[in-house]
Amino acid sequence: MSERLILKLGGSVITDKSAGCAVDKARLTSVAKAIAEAKSCDTVIIHGAGSCGHPEAKHYNLDRGVSAGTTDGIFVTHRAVSGLNDAVVAALRNEGVAALGVHPLHTGIASNGRLVGFECRQLETMLRLGMVPVIHGDVVMDLSKGACIVSGDQLVQYLAVALQISRVGLATDVPGVLDRGVVVPQITRKMVPDLRIGHSSHTDVTGGMRGKIDELLGLADAGIRSDIFHVSRIADFLKGSGTGGTIVRGD
């Protein structure tokens, strides 16, 4: 079996996070071309919500859950993120990638804000057929809170283990994890207390860069390496070359 990868596209890469659900079509086209040209097999793409979903989730306080009579946020937020997913899938298909959108609201279940189940058999079948599943951060039903937001980063951690992924790559709008403006070449769990990582000024209900690192350290504990790099290095990641970014690995 060929190497199986997850490529995560940050929400800030494909949207303008300072504007209301503004898709960066030029960047998205460039990303789609890089993915198509790499011709890598067995790749799952996961993307963040960016400005399409975070503001809605915050407005409806979905981080606190929902109850009967307060479920409008589920519809509104899912509509926003699924619309972005449609744009990502369309860009990929325009470049000849056999992409197909997969919505976590329909396939996942959470408990107390954490993903505890995801139907992966259809993903395995898609990969076997040479298709590229495109999954996104989404609102999902929650056994204890009614509903919650499951970020793209949380999906990366869950699906990387469930699908036996070899490598994970996070394409971002920065060259890697920055500590006081300098790229940190490698992160292990022992190093985290000494890192000084800034926070995004944009609305993000899923934890920003520190949240990403927390999820990736869980993968590192399972023996799965992750790379965080600038979006311009997608082709290098897919080909297995160096990305000049940050590697998250086990101690």
ABEGO torsion letter per residue (X at the ends): XBBBBBBBBBAAAABBAABBGBBBAAAAAAAAAAAAAAGBBGBBBBBBAEABGAAAAAAAGAAAEBBBGAAAAAAAAAAAAAAAAAAAAAAAAAAGBBBBBBBAAAABBBBGGBBABBBAAAAAAAAAAGBBBBBBBBBBBBAAAGBBBBBAAAAAAAAAAAAGBABBBBBBABAEBBBGGBBBABBBAAAAAABBBBBBABBBAAGEAAAAAAAAAAAAAAGBBBBBBBAAAAAAAAAGBBAGBBBBBBX
